[in-house]
């Protein structure tokens, strides 16, 4: 089983994930865009049992614009670390870009209906979310 470690920009907060993520996706939602100041984010979702904060728990800030989507960052450097979706989806979203030696390989896009950066990669583009994650399941053209 693969383990990946990573953390914030200054190293105050460190996390570990065990095994491979349950899913990887590119998110185009306005909430993620506003939080990250980027046109998309890479979602890497793990079961809570396969995730732990190994250093700096007391240095994590938290913000939830929407209940059940608790965004966590380092209060020292501001580096984004993960989003706790455990109460809504039963998953923790660790930003794949912070994990050492991790290959981000998404299998679909979510919230493509809000996209400001069209991406032609041949992956399915969900208008909102797949039906099994509470969305419409509607697909959009690239």
C-alpha positions in Angstrom: 0.0 0.0 0.0 1.4 3.4 -1.0 1.7 6.2 1.6 2.1 9.8 0.6 3.2 12.7 2.8 3.0 16.4 2.3 2.2 19.6 4.0 1.9 23.3 3.8 4.4 25.7 2.2 6.4 26.4 5.4 6.4 22.8 6.8 4.5 23.6 10.0 1.6 21.3 9.0 2.2 17.8 7.6 -0.3 15.1 6.6 -0.1 11.5 5.5 -2.5 9.6 3.3 -2.5 5.8 3.0 -3.3 3.9 -0.2 -4.7 5.4 -3.4 -7.5 8.0 -3.4 -11.1 6.9 -3.8 -11.3 9.4 -6.6 -9.4 12.2 -8.4 -11.2 15.0 -10.2 -10.7 18.5 -11.5 -13.1 20.9 -9.8 -14.4 24.1 -11.6 -16.8 25.3 -8.9 -16.9 29.0 -7.9 -16.2 28.1 -4.2 -12.9 26.3 -5.0 -11.9 29.0 -7.5 -12.5 31.7 -4.9 -10.6 29.8 -2.2 -7.6 28.9 -4.4 -7.5 32.0 -6.6 -7.0 29.5 -9.5 -9.3 28.6 -12.4 -9.5 24.9 -11.3 -8.4 22.7 -8.4 -7.4 19.1 -8.2 -9.5 17.0 -5.9 -7.9 13.9 -4.4 -10.4 12.1 -2.1 -9.5 9.7 0.6 -11.5 7.9 3.3 -11.0 9.6 6.7 -9.4 6.3 8.0 -6.7 6.7 5.4 -5.8 10.3 6.3 -4.1 11.9 9.3 -2.4 15.1 10.3 1.0 14.1 11.5 2.3 17.5 12.5 0.9 20.9 13.3 -2.7 20.1 14.1 -2.8 23.2 16.3 -1.6 25.3 13.4 -4.6 24.5 11.2 -7.1 27.2 10.4 -10.6 26.3 9.3 -13.2 28.0 7.1 -16.5 26.6 5.8 -18.4 28.8 3.3 -20.8 25.9 2.9 -21.5 23.5 5.8 -19.7 20.2 5.6 -16.9 21.6 3.4 -14.3 22.6 6.0 -11.2 24.1 4.3 -8.0 23.7 6.3 -4.8 25.8 5.9 -1.7 26.6 7.9 -2.1 29.7 10.0 1.7 30.4 9.7 2.1 30.5 5.9 -1.5 30.4 4.6 -0.7 27.2 2.6 -3.9 25.2 1.8 -3.7 21.6 2.9 -7.1 19.8 2.7 -10.8 20.0 2.8 -12.8 17.9 5.3 -15.9 16.6 3.4 -16.3 13.7 5.9 -19.7 14.9 7.1 -21.1 15.4 3.5 -19.3 12.9 1.3 -17.5 10.7 3.8 -14.2 11.8 2.3 -11.2 14.1 2.9 -9.9 16.1 -0.1 -6.1 16.5 0.1 -4.6 18.8 -2.5 -2.6 16.4 -4.7 -0.1 19.2 -5.4 1.1 19.1 -1.8 1.9 15.4 -1.8 5.4 14.2 -2.5 5.9 11.8 -5.3 2.1 11.7 -6.0 0.8 11.5 -9.6 -2.4 13.4 -10.1 -4.4 11.5 -12.6 -8.0 12.7 -12.6 -10.8 10.6 -14.1 -13.4 13.3 -14.5 -14.3 17.0 -14.1 -16.9 18.3 -11.7 -18.9 21.6 -11.8 -17.9 22.1 -15.4 -21.0 24.2 -15.9 -19.1 26.9 -14.0 -15.9 26.5 -15.9 -13.9 29.6 -16.8 -11.0 27.5 -18.2 -12.2 25.0 -20.9 -10.0 21.9 -20.8 -10.0 19.5 -23.7 -8.6 16.3 -22.2 -11.2 13.7 -23.2 -12.4 13.2 -19.6 -16.1 13.2 -18.7 -17.3 16.7 -17.7 -20.1 16.7 -15.2 -22.3 19.8 -15.2 -22.3 19.6 -11.3 -21.5 16.2 -9.7 -21.9 12.5 -10.6 -25.3 11.2 -9.4 -23.6 9.0 -6.8 -22.2 12.1 -5.2 -25.5 13.9 -5.0 -25.4 15.7 -8.4 -27.5 15.5 -11.5 -25.1 13.2 -13.3 -25.5 15.4 -16.4 -22.5 15.5 -18.7 -21.4 18.5 -20.8 -19.5 18.7 -24.0 -15.8 19.7 -24.0 
